């Protein structure tokens, strides 16, 4: 369970949406969201437990392929315009990540495609 101040509930709302979008691609594992809410000055996000373990051989290569696969998955069901970016703002820690699909999205998409090409070589 993650807990924060109630005023920070948007962090968890964005995380729930992001996890749902990532899970929908089928490319990478995501924790099961069991619930999210707020009250009495606190906000929370409850997710299924994931047992920690030492990474197996080839872990980072597998992770990189899954991450690249997630970024190449069709997005029309959950991304504005079905192209790139996000339908809502997100957070990196407590820092708000503003959604800008037209200009920022092109630069981001180019960087992802470049990284995938370089990795495939």
Long-range contacts (C-beta under 8 A, 24 or more apart in sequence): 1-44, 1-45, 1-46, 1-47, 2-44, 2-45, 2-47, 3-42, 3-43, 3-44, 4-42, 4-43, 4-44, 5-41, 5-42, 5-43, 6-38, 6-39, 6-40, 6-41, 6-42, 6-43, 7-43, 8-43, 8-94, 9-36, 9-37, 9-38, 9-43, 10-91, 11-43, 11-91, 11-94, 12-36, 12-43, 12-44, 12-45, 14-88, 14-89, 14-90, 14-91, 15-45, 15-91, 16-45, 17-78, 17-87, 17-88, 18-86, 18-90, 19-47, 20-78, 21-75, 21-78, 21-79, 21-86, 22-70, 24-73, 24-77, 24-78, 25-69, 25-70, 25-73, 26-73, 27-66, 27-67, 27-69, 27-70, 27-72, 27-73, 28-63, 28-66, 28-67, 28-69, 28-70, 29-66, 64-119, 68-112, 68-115, 68-116, 68-119, 71-112, 71-116, 72-116, 83-109, 84-108, 84-109
